[in-house]
Amino acid sequence: MSAPLVLSSLCVVTALGAGQAENWKAIRDGRSALGPCTFDSLPIAAYTGAVPTLDDAPLPRDWAAFDCRNNRLAELALQQDGFEDAVAQARARYGAARIGLFTGTSTSGILQTEQAYREIEASGALPPDFDYDRTHNTYALGRFVRARLGLAGPSFTISTACAATAKVFAAAARMIEAGFCDAAVVGGADTFCATTLFGFHALGVMAEGPCRPFDVERRGISIGEAAGFALLERAELSRAPDALMVLGTGESSDAYHMSSPDPEGRGATAAMRAALDQARLDPWQIDYVNLHGTATMVGDEAEDRAVSSIFGPDVPRSSSKGFTGHTLGAAGIVGAAFGALAIRHGFLPGSPHTRTLDPTFASGHVLEGRVARVDRVMCNAFGFGGVNCSLILGRAA
Amino acid sequence: MTRVYVEGVGLRGPGLDGWEASRPILTGLSPYEARPILVPTASLLPPNERRRAPPIVKLALAVGAEAFAPAARQPAGTPAIFASSGGDGETIDAILRTLAGTERDLSPTRFHNSVHNVAAGYWSIATGARTPSTSLCAHDGSFAAGLIEAGAQLKAGASAVVLIAYDLPYPGPLAAARLIAEPFGVAFVLAASSAGNTIGQMDIELSPAAGPITKAYPAELEPLRCSVPAARCLPLLAALAIGRPAYVALDYLDDLALRLTITAGGVG
């Protein structure tokens, strides 16, 4: 179906740093950003990947009604990597009404409502300054970014748990193909809140200490926060030289369980195959797989099996969760950023905190980053509800 | 312009007990009475999942199943689009109350039921659908957003999709912060090409929100349209029920509306 799109600008913030350069430096040095959780008082010694500056970075006064941790992180991302300028140029070229905005998040600004519930007034009402529409609502992120970037095209926020900001790429490709817009901004943000911290703890899938993806001693996830956005344009309309392309996307559902992946990895396999089909690529043409790899017992095993069933045991693969933590709804755009950096810098990212690879897993896992030619990358993002999405990024053929 | 064909409709709202039962109301033949919503048992779900499923899931599954009843398609082979302004309000209110207390132990089931895509997850389990699903939100414009996504999926190669849109009121303090007056769910099985069983066709276009938005018909339904995001589709339902060519503008974003040119009845 959809023709490849040019990824003409990309901005990202993770716990590793703000902007591509800081993230790349940490990837090259193998430096993890995980540390003990100080955001809330969990009953276990959980680690998180925090973006440290958000507490002291309220939105500018014009945007105060949108002020919440999630929109602050989105704002910080928009300021990186020349992204605002790239969008301004696109706006001039296409017109604001012809640029779509497809954002993803899992919990949007629910932290604001958590705080409001602690301040419920004697009348039973939430505090008067609480603004549900611009903070908590799932579309609050889209509403903020659309206004902030001056866009006037179609927009919605996808909330498919941890696959959200991968699926926005697929949605944008379809919307451009269908003619609802000529270009699109995609991406999203997820930030800490008690709902996810206590929720993942309740599920028994949160690790003590840092997460160790694919390690024989992996004990669960570390939560991180992140935001990122990409500008996507039709190949024939974009003027970016040597541009990175979105070559294909693939989506599927597990039809298995609300919060556990199918141990056979059938849904994951289907998503990866669909992405290869759409990109018209054979598995051997993929140089690196950025794994979803959240360091749960079942999830890592299912994904390793699914990846090997398509690519064989040797294709280089790693999860970025040991660097950034699992950034939940932002995991898709973080995976895309890691993939883009791997291609740009010719480098296979390692997997900090993974000490001993589970001996039942394939040989292709990259534990220490290394230089390599990387032309095409597959990025996986899987979420609650059994929702799977794979992206293929690469240089133009 | 994107053309889609309607093969089936599901509908549950206050006084709207299914598509067929509601057609006389939507054509103005029978009076509208705002009775509490009746949501049938989620027969798609196995009994243990039925117990765990929150109210929003039961509503979404009920209208989804109804929309497939006349369609010569199986849910298992049909990509699904879920549109709502939020997830399950009851679940979210319960989590927020727990987190505001001193004992902050969450129930794991409640946590996985709190995600926006909860209905999509249960739908996939219930129908065995391994086809893609998406769950999206555009606040009050969520229905229109879902319909655009449905049109885009059909134009990009899907032969059919199901669009399921639903909203439930928040209980507790959030009810005052976010108006969703009534539970309302609607579903459409939509196809890329016309088959013998087509209820109607519609051409979907975005347009600047300069002109007026179409009001609900009959007028007694207008308060429902204005107070539930999923019910923003009521003018479309009326056009399909009445069966005459119609031009409908649906609420989407502050500066964008969705314009539908509808030809109801069997179309070639």
Chai-1 contact restraints between the chains, C-beta under 6 A:
chainA,res_idxA,chainB,res_idxB,connection_type,confidence,min_distance_angstrom,max_distance_angstrom,comment,restraint_id
A,M1,B,A156,contact,1.0,0.0,6.0,A-B,restraint_1
A,M1,B,G157,contact,1.0,0.0,6.0,A-B,restraint_2
A,S2,B,A156,contact,1.0,0.0,6.0,A-B,restraint_3
A,T113,B,L96,contact,1.0,0.0,6.0,A-B,restraint_4
A,E114,B,L99,contact,1.0,0.0,6.0,A-B,restraint_5
A,Y117,B,L96,contact,1.0,0.0,6.0,A-B,restraint_6
A,Y117,B,A100,contact,1.0,0.0,6.0,A-B,restraint_7
A,R118,B,A100,contact,1.0,0.0,6.0,A-B,restraint_8
A,I120,B,P173,contact,1.0,0.0,6.0,A-B,restraint_9
A,A125,B,A176,contact,1.0,0.0,6.0,A-B,restraint_10
A,L126,B,P173,contact,1.0,0.0,6.0,A-B,restraint_11
A,L126,B,A177,contact,1.0,0.0,6.0,A-B,restraint_12
A,Y132,B,A177,contact,1.0,0.0,6.0,A-B,restraint_13
A,Y132,B,R178,contact,1.0,0.0,6.0,A-B,restraint_14
A,N137,B,H139,contact,1.0,0.0,6.0,A-B,restraint_15
A,T138,B,H116,contact,1.0,0.0,6.0,A-B,restraint_16
A,T138,B,C137,contact,1.0,0.0,6.0,A-B,restraint_17
A,Y139,B,C137,contact,1.0,0.0,6.0,A-B,restraint_18
A,Y139,B,A138,contact,1.0,0.0,6.0,A-B,restraint_19
A,Y139,B,H139,contact,1.0,0.0,6.0,A-B,restraint_20
A,A152,B,D255,contact,1.0,0.0,6.0,A-B,restraint_21
A,P154,B,I148,contact,1.0,0.0,6.0,A-B,restraint_22
A,P154,B,L206,contact,1.0,0.0,6.0,A-B,restraint_23
A,F156,B,L136,contact,1.0,0.0,6.0,A-B,restraint_24
A,F156,B,A138,contact,1.0,0.0,6.0,A-B,restraint_25
A,F156,B,A145,contact,1.0,0.0,6.0,A-B,restraint_26
A,T157,B,C137,contact,1.0,0.0,6.0,A-B,restraint_27
A,I158,B,T134,contact,1.0,0.0,6.0,A-B,restraint_28
A,I158,B,L136,contact,1.0,0.0,6.0,A-B,restraint_29
A,S159,B,H116,contact,1.0,0.0,6.0,A-B,restraint_30
A,S159,B,S135,contact,1.0,0.0,6.0,A-B,restraint_31
A,T160,B,N117,contact,1.0,0.0,6.0,A-B,restraint_32
A,T160,B,S135,contact,1.0,0.0,6.0,A-B,restraint_33
A,A161,B,V115,contact,1.0,0.0,6.0,A-B,restraint_34
A,A161,B,N117,contact,1.0,0.0,6.0,A-B,restraint_35
A,K167,B,T134,contact,1.0,0.0,6.0,A-B,restraint_36
A,R174,B,A152,contact,1.0,0.0,6.0,A-B,restraint_37
A,R174,B,Q153,contact,1.0,0.0,6.0,A-B,restraint_38
A,R174,B,A156,contact,1.0,0.0,6.0,A-B,restraint_39
A,M175,B,A152,contact,1.0,0.0,6.0,A-B,restraint_40
A,E177,B,A156,contact,1.0,0.0,6.0,A-B,restraint_41
A,A178,B,T2,contact,1.0,0.0,6.0,A-B,restraint_42
A,A178,B,A152,contact,1.0,0.0,6.0,A-B,restraint_43
A,A178,B,K155,contact,1.0,0.0,6.0,A-B,restraint_44
A,A194,B,L99,contact,1.0,0.0,6.0,A-B,restraint_45
A,T195,B,I95,contact,1.0,0.0,6.0,A-B,restraint_46
A,F198,B,R104,contact,1.0,0.0,6.0,A-B,restraint_47
A,F198,B,L106,contact,1.0,0.0,6.0,A-B,restraint_48
A,G199,B,L106,contact,1.0,0.0,6.0,A-B,restraint_49
A,G199,B,F111,contact,1.0,0.0,6.0,A-B,restraint_50
A,A202,B,L106,contact,1.0,0.0,6.0,A-B,restraint_51
A,A202,B,P108,contact,1.0,0.0,6.0,A-B,restraint_52
A,A202,B,F111,contact,1.0,0.0,6.0,A-B,restraint_53
A,L203,B,P108,contact,1.0,0.0,6.0,A-B,restraint_54
A,E251,B,P132,contact,1.0,0.0,6.0,A-B,restraint_55
A,S252,B,R130,contact,1.0,0.0,6.0,A-B,restraint_56
A,S252,B,P132,contact,1.0,0.0,6.0,A-B,restraint_57
A,S253,B,S124,contact,1.0,0.0,6.0,A-B,restraint_58
A,S253,B,A129,contact,1.0,0.0,6.0,A-B,restraint_59
A,S253,B,R130,contact,1.0,0.0,6.0,A-B,restraint_60
A,S253,B,S133,contact,1.0,0.0,6.0,A-B,restraint_61
A,A255,B,S124,contact,1.0,0.0,6.0,A-B,restraint_62
A,A255,B,I125,contact,1.0,0.0,6.0,A-B,restraint_63
A,A255,B,G128,contact,1.0,0.0,6.0,A-B,restraint_64
A,A255,B,A129,contact,1.0,0.0,6.0,A-B,restraint_65
A,A255,B,R130,contact,1.0,0.0,6.0,A-B,restraint_66
A,M258,B,H112,contact,1.0,0.0,6.0,A-B,restraint_67
A,M258,B,G121,contact,1.0,0.0,6.0,A-B,restraint_68
A,S259,B,H112,contact,1.0,0.0,6.0,A-B,restraint_69
A,F384,B,H112,contact,1.0,0.0,6.0,A-B,restraint_70
A,F384,B,V115,contact,1.0,0.0,6.0,A-B,restraint_71
A,G385,B,N117,contact,1.0,0.0,6.0,A-B,restraint_72
A,G385,B,A120,contact,1.0,0.0,6.0,A-B,restraint_73
A,G385,B,G121,contact,1.0,0.0,6.0,A-B,restraint_74
A,G386,B,G121,contact,1.0,0.0,6.0,A-B,restraint_75
A,G386,B,S124,contact,1.0,0.0,6.0,A-B,restraint_76
